[in-house]
């Protein structure tokens, strides 16, 4: 192995450890996960993990922050400039956000982990939601309130609660996390129906 290859492998190792940790935490939860098992899954020794991380707690915190960055990249197109909102652009926004949530396994599994570990890691949970979702909710509210000002949709109380507008995405997560394949969900039809229901409820009154 050349020096360049060795350096590249060393640089990749933290990411490989976090990938393995994600699978172990997802499978067993925080408390039951052992760094020995993370090491086996990553193909390294337990001592190698301690080269990069001081404890299981630090591995978990690094994992959440790493996945938060990946989700920020996934959601980045939502923040692109679109001009004044139209009914179709709002529809496109909601479809994009719902599909991004529905099709990203990381989002679903991290939600499960963070809910179960909220008491143990309250500051980390706050940090994750602030870094990933606060900006999305603020931007969604900004666009929808502007659409209300333009008369594209009603200036309804729902515009003060972007969390309410995003609630179908949470419903999808809960169904999948609790019931998995026992309660099959036609995700695309659910998304399209949710967006249709939301927008029809916000159409200007005739």
C-alpha positions as CSV (number, residue, x, y, z in Angstrom):
1,X,0.0,0.0,0.0
2,X,1.5,3.4,-1.0
3,X,1.7,6.3,1.2
4,X,-1.0,8.1,-0.8
5,X,-3.4,5.2,-0.5
6,X,-2.7,4.9,3.2
7,X,-3.4,8.5,3.7
8,X,-6.7,8.3,1.7
9,X,-7.8,5.2,3.7
10,X,-7.0,7.1,7.0
11,X,-9.1,10.0,5.8
12,X,-12.0,7.8,4.9
13,X,-11.9,5.8,8.2
14,X,-14.0,8.2,10.3
15,X,-16.8,8.2,7.7
16,X,-16.7,4.4,7.5
17,X,-16.9,4.2,11.3
18,X,-19.9,6.6,11.3
19,X,-21.6,4.5,8.6
20,X,-21.2,1.4,10.7
21,X,-22.3,3.2,13.8
22,X,-25.5,4.4,12.0
23,X,-26.4,0.8,11.2
24,X,-25.7,-0.4,14.7
25,X,-27.5,2.4,16.5
26,X,-30.4,1.9,14.1
27,X,-30.5,-1.8,14.8
28,X,-30.0,-1.8,18.5
29,X,-30.6,1.7,19.8
30,X,-28.0,3.8,21.7
31,X,-27.8,1.9,25.0
32,X,-27.5,-1.6,23.5
33,X,-24.9,-0.6,20.8
34,X,-21.3,-1.7,21.6
35,X,-18.3,-0.1,20.0
36,X,-17.0,-3.6,19.5
37,X,-19.8,-4.3,17.1
38,X,-19.3,-1.0,15.4
39,X,-15.7,-1.9,14.9
40,X,-16.5,-5.3,13.4
41,X,-19.0,-3.8,11.0
42,X,-16.5,-1.1,10.0
43,X,-13.7,-3.6,9.5
44,X,-11.4,-1.9,12.0
45,X,-10.3,-2.6,15.5
46,X,-12.0,-1.0,18.5
47,X,-8.7,0.8,19.2
48,X,-9.0,2.4,15.8
49,X,-12.3,3.9,16.8
50,X,-10.6,5.5,19.8
51,X,-8.1,7.2,17.5
52,X,-10.9,9.3,16.1
53,X,-13.5,9.3,18.9
54,X,-13.2,9.3,22.7
55,X,-16.4,7.5,23.5
56,X,-19.6,6.0,22.2
57,X,-21.3,9.2,23.2
58,X,-19.0,11.2,20.9
59,X,-19.5,8.7,18.1
60,X,-23.3,9.2,18.4
61,X,-22.9,13.0,18.4
62,X,-20.6,13.0,15.4
63,X,-23.0,10.7,13.6
64,X,-26.0,13.0,14.1
65,X,-24.0,16.0,13.0
66,X,-22.6,14.2,10.0
67,X,-26.1,13.1,8.9
68,X,-27.4,16.6,9.5
69,X,-24.9,17.9,6.9
70,X,-26.0,15.3,4.4
71,X,-29.7,16.3,4.9
72,X,-28.8,19.9,4.5
73,X,-27.3,19.0,1.1
74,X,-30.4,17.0,0.2
75,X,-32.7,19.9,1.0
76,X,-30.6,22.6,-0.6
77,X,-32.6,22.9,-3.8
78,X,-35.6,24.1,-1.7
79,X,-33.7,27.2,-0.9
80,X,-32.9,28.2,-4.5
81,X,-34.4,31.5,-5.7
82,X,-37.7,31.0,-7.5
83,X,-39.2,34.4,-7.9
84,X,-42.7,35.2,-6.7
85,X,-44.7,32.2,-5.5
86,X,-47.5,30.7,-7.6
87,X,-49.8,27.9,-6.7
88,X,-47.7,25.5,-8.9
89,X,-44.5,26.6,-7.2
90,X,-45.9,26.0,-3.8
91,X,-47.2,22.6,-4.9
92,X,-43.7,21.8,-6.3
93,X,-42.2,22.9,-2.9
94,X,-44.4,20.7,-0.9
95,X,-44.0,17.7,-3.2
96,X,-40.2,18.1,-3.1
97,X,-40.1,18.4,0.7
98,X,-42.5,15.4,1.3
99,X,-40.6,13.2,-1.2
100,X,-37.2,14.1,0.3
101,X,-38.5,13.1,3.7
102,X,-40.2,9.9,2.4
103,X,-37.4,8.7,0.3
104,X,-34.5,9.3,2.7
105,X,-33.9,6.4,5.1
106,X,-31.5,8.5,7.1
107,X,-34.3,11.0,8.0
108,X,-36.6,8.3,9.2
109,X,-34.0,6.4,11.2
110,X,-32.5,9.5,12.8
111,X,-36.0,10.6,13.8
112,X,-36.5,7.3,15.6
113,X,-33.1,7.6,17.3
114,X,-33.5,11.2,18.4
115,X,-37.0,10.6,19.8
116,X,-35.7,7.7,21.8
117,X,-32.6,9.5,23.0
118,X,-34.1,13.0,23.5
119,X,-33.7,12.7,27.3
120,X,-30.1,11.6,27.1
121,X,-29.1,14.1,24.4
122,X,-31.5,17.1,24.6
123,X,-29.0,19.7,23.3
124,X,-28.0,17.4,20.4
125,X,-31.7,17.0,19.5
126,X,-32.2,20.7,19.5
127,X,-29.0,21.3,17.4
128,X,-30.2,18.7,14.9
129,X,-33.6,20.2,14.4
130,X,-32.3,23.7,14.3
131,X,-29.7,22.8,11.7
132,X,-31.9,20.7,9.4
133,X,-35.5,21.8,9.9
134,X,-35.7,25.4,11.3
135,X,-34.4,26.9,8.0
136,X,-36.9,24.7,6.0
137,X,-39.8,25.8,8.1
138,X,-38.8,29.4,8.0
139,X,-38.4,29.4,4.2
140,X,-41.7,27.5,3.7
141,X,-43.5,30.0,5.9
142,X,-41.9,33.0,4.1
143,X,-43.0,31.6,0.7
144,X,-46.5,30.8,1.8
145,X,-47.1,34.1,3.5
146,X,-45.9,35.9,0.4
147,X,-48.3,33.8,-1.6
148,X,-51.1,34.9,0.8
149,X,-50.1,38.5,0.3
150,X,-50.4,38.0,-3.5
151,X,-53.7,36.3,-3.2
152,X,-52.4,33.0,-4.6
153,X,-53.7,31.4,-1.4
154,X,-55.8,32.6,1.6
155,X,-54.0,34.4,4.4
156,X,-55.2,31.7,6.7
157,X,-54.0,30.9,10.3
158,X,-52.3,27.8,8.9
159,X,-49.6,30.1,7.4
160,X,-48.4,30.8,11.0
161,X,-47.7,27.1,11.5
162,X,-45.4,25.6,8.8
163,X,-45.1,22.6,11.1
164,X,-48.8,21.9,10.4
165,X,-48.2,22.1,6.7
166,X,-45.3,19.6,7.0
167,X,-47.3,17.3,9.3
168,X,-48.1,14.7,6.5
169,X,-44.3,14.0,6.3
170,X,-44.3,13.2,10.0
171,X,-47.3,11.0,9.6
172,X,-45.5,9.0,6.9
173,X,-42.5,8.6,9.2
174,X,-44.6,7.4,12.1
175,X,-46.4,4.8,9.9
176,X,-43.1,3.4,8.6
177,X,-41.4,3.4,12.0
178,X,-44.2,1.8,13.9
179,X,-45.6,-0.6,11.3
180,X,-42.9,-1.1,8.7
181,X,-44.2,-3.6,6.1
182,X,-47.2,-4.6,8.3
183,X,-49.1,-1.6,7.1
184,X,-48.1,-0.9,3.5
185,X,-48.4,2.7,2.5
186,X,-48.6,4.0,-1.1
187,X,-46.1,6.8,-0.4
188,X,-46.5,8.7,-3.7
189,X,-50.3,8.6,-3.6
190,X,-50.2,9.7,0.1
191,X,-47.9,12.6,-0.8
192,X,-50.0,13.8,-3.7
193,X,-53.2,13.5,-1.8
194,X,-51.8,15.4,1.2
195,X,-50.6,18.2,-1.0
196,X,-53.9,18.3,-2.8
197,X,-55.8,18.5,0.5
198,X,-53.5,21.2,1.9
199,X,-53.7,23.5,-1.2
200,X,-57.4,23.1,-1.7
201,X,-57.9,24.1,1.9
202,X,-55.8,27.2,1.3
203,X,-57.4,28.4,-2.0
204,X,-58.9,31.9,-1.9
205,X,-62.6,32.0,-1.1
206,X,-64.8,32.7,-4.0
